[in-house]
Amino acid sequence: MAESTAAIPLPDTETNPSAAGSWTVVSSRRRRRRRGGGRGEDADDSSHPSPSEAPNEALAPLPWSPADGDEEPARISKLLGKLRSTMSRLEASTFYRRFLSQLRDEPEVRDNLLKISPLPEPILIVLYGVGSIESYEPPRLQFSLALLLRREMGSSADAVEVFDPVLSAAECAAVEALGCRVARLDDRGRRRVDRPTLFYMPHCEAALYDNLLAANWGHPSSLRRMVVLGNSFREYGRFAEEALGGRGSVHAAEKARYVLRARDFVEEISVAANLGLDEGNDSMFRAFNETSWHFFYPDRSEWQKSES
């Protein structure tokens, strides 16, 4: 795999193949290393936006279609076989059994999911930045988790919507054959939430999380209706602290300015910690390492103080 181009790398990440720009996605390595490693000026708190600050970039999505138009039935059938095999393996894993236990039995997760949809309105699941599910096992595991999560949520979940510009036509066909939708507009993560939405963003770079938060910044009702399942915001914060110590850069902190500010009013619950991730199982570890639930509480005093 290629080396990571993320603005804020995770301590054990490498880049999954992706099309371009802020859509570069990452998956965890087994080898642990220090976060950061870049050199530059010290970051400073002035990069943090206030809740009322509008995002600087336009939100207009761009039409998208796969660059690879090959929809050969044999290729699609082979990929579907891989996906079903991966889903069965994940379903039988210790990690997934413990993930289900957390989802069903831990009030911090269960009750927070109920809060984002107080009315009987199904939760849309949006899978951003999964990477190539045909070429690599970690993306297949991540996609499988989205399918199993939807199944577990039952009638409280709507469709799974998938987007990554790296997806081929055959991958899109396989995703749709499994009952998911493939988005045909590239919003670069800048999606304004107007309904209960669970964003599953496995090992996306910080800029993509930032785009999502920027699109909903200053709209508490939108933030309250969304949950992000993805890279730990706490870990991004630790990297920023290293940047303040001279081991990072202002540019890196700027790429995650909304992520860093959101930590003041987010409840983060680790998924990966103590859920049976075995570093000896390389694909499983790379797929789910350092994953957390993030629930947003913009009515907290931290948010209110920032507005004043």
Wavefront OBJ file of the C-alpha trace (Angstrom):
o trace
v 0.000 0.000 0.000
v 1.047 3.600 -0.492
v 2.344 5.722 2.347
v -0.164 7.987 4.113
v -0.736 11.520 2.847
v -3.063 12.437 5.714
v -2.633 15.866 7.246
v -2.805 14.316 10.711
v -1.622 10.693 10.578
v -2.729 8.160 13.138
v 0.115 6.539 15.046
v -0.258 3.236 13.251
v -1.828 4.053 9.909
v -1.102 3.553 6.265
v -3.023 4.797 3.272
v -5.613 2.711 1.498
v -5.733 3.361 -2.252
v -8.059 6.277 -2.960
v -8.775 8.623 -5.788
v -7.566 11.995 -4.604
v -7.405 14.841 -2.170
v -9.198 14.797 1.139
v -10.674 11.397 0.350
v -7.418 9.607 1.117
v -8.347 6.961 3.671
v -6.169 5.037 6.069
v -6.162 1.674 7.765
v -4.232 0.777 10.888
v -0.880 -0.996 10.949
v 0.146 -3.405 13.653
v 3.400 -1.559 14.348
v 2.848 1.170 16.938
v 4.611 4.478 16.416
v 4.467 8.011 17.711
v 1.759 10.250 16.377
v 2.891 13.101 14.205
v 6.491 13.262 13.103
v 6.127 16.362 10.925
v 8.136 19.507 11.552
v 7.010 23.096 11.398
v 5.687 26.000 13.390
v 3.889 25.548 16.660
v 0.122 25.221 16.415
v -1.986 27.710 18.288
v -5.480 27.925 19.685
v -6.397 30.700 17.262
v -7.007 27.986 14.665
v -10.053 26.784 16.606
v -13.368 28.037 15.182
v -16.157 29.350 17.347
v -19.517 27.548 17.082
v -21.021 30.461 15.153
v -18.204 30.548 12.601
v -19.316 29.503 9.125
v -17.193 27.058 7.118
v -14.959 28.699 4.555
v -15.570 26.304 1.686
v -18.653 25.954 -0.516
v -20.796 22.913 0.121
v -21.796 22.201 -3.484
v -21.352 18.479 -4.277
v -19.807 17.287 -7.530
v -21.300 14.638 -9.848
v -19.383 11.381 -9.632
v -19.213 8.069 -11.477
v -16.635 5.267 -11.309
v -13.597 5.809 -13.515
v -13.494 2.064 -14.163
v -16.573 1.010 -16.124
v -15.918 -2.743 -16.000
v -19.061 -4.483 -14.694
v -18.174 -8.002 -15.825
v -20.613 -10.407 -14.089
v -17.862 -12.880 -13.178
v -15.855 -10.134 -11.474
v -18.884 -8.942 -9.506
v -19.784 -12.502 -8.503
v -16.240 -13.158 -7.273
v -16.307 -9.954 -5.217
v -19.683 -10.850 -3.699
v -18.218 -14.187 -2.655
v -15.305 -12.420 -0.960
v -17.647 -10.031 0.835
v -19.927 -12.796 2.109
v -16.926 -14.781 3.326
v -15.526 -11.721 5.107
v -18.876 -10.967 6.709
v -19.132 -14.515 8.036
v -15.617 -14.321 9.452
v -16.327 -10.986 11.125
v -19.638 -12.212 12.529
v -17.863 -15.173 14.161
v -15.057 -13.052 15.627
v -14.512 -12.147 19.272
v -14.334 -8.508 18.245
v -17.832 -8.530 16.730
v -19.388 -10.417 19.636
v -18.019 -7.792 22.009
v -19.038 -4.990 19.645
v -22.614 -6.297 19.779
v -22.458 -6.515 23.554
v -21.346 -2.878 23.717
v -24.116 -1.833 21.334
v -26.838 -3.726 23.202
v -25.769 -3.509 26.826
v -23.716 -0.371 27.444
v -26.083 2.533 28.218
v -23.528 5.079 26.995
v -23.818 3.679 23.464
v -27.385 2.371 23.431
v -28.988 5.453 24.974
v -26.967 7.900 22.891
v -28.066 6.165 19.695
v -31.674 6.432 20.843
v -31.238 10.148 21.543
v -30.226 11.053 18.003
v -33.600 9.780 16.787
v -36.207 10.595 19.471
v -39.011 10.224 16.936
v -39.670 6.925 15.147
v -37.490 8.044 12.245
v -34.950 5.488 10.969
v -31.263 6.328 11.190
v -29.445 6.695 7.887
v -26.044 4.970 7.888
v -23.460 6.740 5.714
v -20.191 4.920 5.025
v -17.476 7.327 3.892
v -13.959 6.486 2.759
v -14.036 2.705 2.933
v -11.426 2.231 0.192
v -11.209 -0.621 -2.311
v -13.324 -3.536 -1.107
v -12.150 -5.620 -4.057
v -8.429 -5.259 -3.459
v -8.015 -5.270 0.326
v -9.360 -7.214 3.284
v -9.536 -4.335 5.847
v -12.025 -2.372 3.682
v -14.092 -5.549 3.270
v -14.166 -5.947 7.052
v -15.204 -2.313 7.498
v -17.963 -2.614 4.892
v -19.102 -5.860 6.525
v -19.377 -4.106 9.888
v -21.678 -1.508 8.308
v -23.913 -4.279 6.928
v -23.997 -6.141 10.239
v -24.693 -2.916 12.124
v -27.664 -2.183 9.900
v -28.965 -5.713 10.409
v -28.584 -5.405 14.181
v -30.411 -2.066 14.267
v -33.355 -3.535 12.351
v -36.240 -1.174 11.678
v -34.460 1.667 13.483
v -31.937 1.844 10.621
v -32.515 3.021 7.079
v -30.331 2.139 4.108
v -26.539 2.089 4.141
v -25.233 4.740 1.757
v -21.646 4.237 0.576
v -19.192 6.623 -1.030
v -15.517 6.635 -1.824
v -14.193 7.934 -5.160
v -11.845 4.955 -5.361
v -14.798 2.553 -5.882
v -14.880 0.795 -9.247
v -18.012 0.040 -11.239
v -17.798 -3.615 -10.164
v -17.495 -2.593 -6.510
v -20.507 -0.286 -6.864
v -22.518 -3.125 -8.405
v -21.563 -5.484 -5.561
v -22.434 -2.870 -2.921
v -25.851 -2.347 -4.500
v -26.416 -6.108 -4.814
v -26.077 -6.287 -1.024
v -28.868 -3.758 -0.544
v -26.830 -0.570 -0.116
v -26.907 2.668 -2.074
v -23.870 4.200 -3.757
v -23.901 7.997 -3.682
v -23.508 9.572 -7.113
v -22.538 12.982 -5.775
v -19.182 13.652 -4.145
v -19.909 16.043 -1.279
v -16.332 15.621 0.056
v -17.845 14.935 3.452
v -19.593 18.320 3.599
v -23.057 16.960 4.273
v -25.545 19.007 6.271
v -27.501 16.695 8.570
v -31.282 17.060 8.403
v -32.230 13.633 9.740
v -30.782 11.117 12.219
v -27.525 9.966 10.639
v -24.743 7.603 11.672
v -21.534 8.400 9.808
v -19.194 5.428 9.720
v -15.827 6.813 8.594
v -13.231 4.053 9.043
v -9.739 5.545 9.220
v -10.524 8.609 7.118
v -8.048 11.452 7.366
v -8.747 14.392 9.645
v -9.706 16.753 6.807
v -12.741 14.631 5.923
v -14.033 14.635 9.506
v -13.407 18.375 9.550
v -15.488 18.880 6.395
v -18.410 17.039 7.996
v -18.221 19.068 11.197
v -17.791 22.340 9.286
v -20.976 21.671 7.303
v -22.948 21.342 10.555
v -21.099 23.893 12.691
v -23.384 26.492 14.208
v -26.412 24.197 13.809
v -26.864 22.448 17.181
v -29.939 20.562 15.985
v -27.859 18.978 13.207
v -25.028 18.025 15.546
v -27.472 16.446 17.984
v -28.896 14.253 15.202
v -25.602 12.743 14.113
v -23.079 10.262 15.451
v -19.623 9.577 14.053
v -18.108 6.111 14.255
v -14.480 6.519 13.271
v -11.008 7.642 14.305
v -10.636 8.831 17.874
v -10.934 12.615 18.232
v -8.947 12.265 21.459
v -6.038 10.856 19.486
v -6.161 13.777 17.068
v -6.024 16.018 20.140
v -2.915 14.253 21.389
v -1.271 14.864 18.067
v -2.204 18.560 18.263
v -0.592 18.741 21.708
v 2.581 17.333 20.199
v 2.312 19.995 17.502
v 2.187 22.640 20.232
v 5.403 21.141 21.548
v 7.116 21.675 18.217
v 6.682 18.183 16.769
v 3.864 19.058 14.382
v 2.739 21.980 12.284
v 0.169 24.757 12.129
v -0.968 23.282 8.812
v -1.742 19.941 10.472
v -3.765 21.576 13.251
v -5.615 23.743 10.723
v -6.723 20.640 8.814
v -8.441 19.389 11.984
v -9.620 22.678 13.505
v -13.288 21.610 13.816
v -12.335 18.147 15.063
v -10.184 19.666 17.793
v -12.842 22.168 18.855
v -15.612 19.539 18.867
v -13.830 17.596 21.604
v -15.251 20.115 24.094
v -18.799 18.880 23.577
v -18.426 15.330 22.270
v -18.825 12.128 24.257
v -16.293 9.647 22.896
v -16.609 5.929 23.618
v -13.888 3.602 22.394
v -14.901 0.639 20.253
v -11.520 -0.951 19.736
v -10.250 -0.910 23.323
v -10.719 -4.288 25.004
v -12.994 -5.628 22.253
v -10.857 -8.583 21.305
v -8.631 -6.976 18.676
v -5.654 -9.248 18.222
v -2.518 -7.696 16.752
v -1.751 -11.162 15.416
v -4.794 -10.819 13.145
v -3.362 -8.136 10.902
v -6.447 -7.399 8.774
v -8.832 -7.202 11.732
v -6.450 -5.012 13.689
v -5.879 -2.639 10.769
v -9.608 -2.404 10.070
v -10.810 -1.461 13.564
v -7.883 -0.206 15.633
v -8.485 3.151 17.383
v -12.156 3.354 16.401
v -14.574 5.279 18.636
v -18.193 6.371 18.830
v -18.641 10.171 18.942
v -21.908 11.688 20.225
v -22.378 15.467 20.163
v -23.793 17.668 22.927
v -23.719 21.279 21.633
v -25.805 22.474 24.605
v -22.914 21.840 26.991
v -21.326 24.819 28.708
v -18.146 24.424 26.644
v -20.139 25.160 23.476
v -22.024 28.036 25.077
v -18.815 29.638 26.377
v -17.294 29.420 22.904
v -20.255 31.238 21.378
v -19.930 34.178 23.761
l 1 2 3 4 5 6 7 8 9 10 11 12 13 14 15 16 17 18 19 20 21 22 23 24 25 26 27 28 29 30 31 32 33 34 35 36 37 38 39 40 41 42 43 44 45 46 47 48 49 50 51 52 53 54 55 56 57 58 59 60 61 62 63 64 65 66 67 68 69 70 71 72 73 74 75 76 77 78 79 80 81 82 83 84 85 86 87 88 89 90 91 92 93 94 95 96 97 98 99 100 101 102 103 104 105 106 107 108 109 110 111 112 113 114 115 116 117 118 119 120 121 122 123 124 125 126 127 128 129 130 131 132 133 134 135 136 137 138 139 140 141 142 143 144 145 146 147 148 149 150 151 152 153 154 155 156 157 158 159 160 161 162 163 164 165 166 167 168 169 170 171 172 173 174 175 176 177 178 179 180 181 182 183 184 185 186 187 188 189 190 191 192 193 194 195 196 197 198 199 200 201 202 203 204 205 206 207 208 209 210 211 212 213 214 215 216 217 218 219 220 221 222 223 224 225 226 227 228 229 230 231 232 233 234 235 236 237 238 239 240 241 242 243 244 245 246 247 248 249 250 251 252 253 254 255 256 257 258 259 260 261 262 263 264 265 266 267 268 269 270 271 272 273 274 275 276 277 278 279 280 281 282 283 284 285 286 287 288 289 290 291 292 293 294 295 296 297 298 299 300 301 302 303 304 305 306 307 308
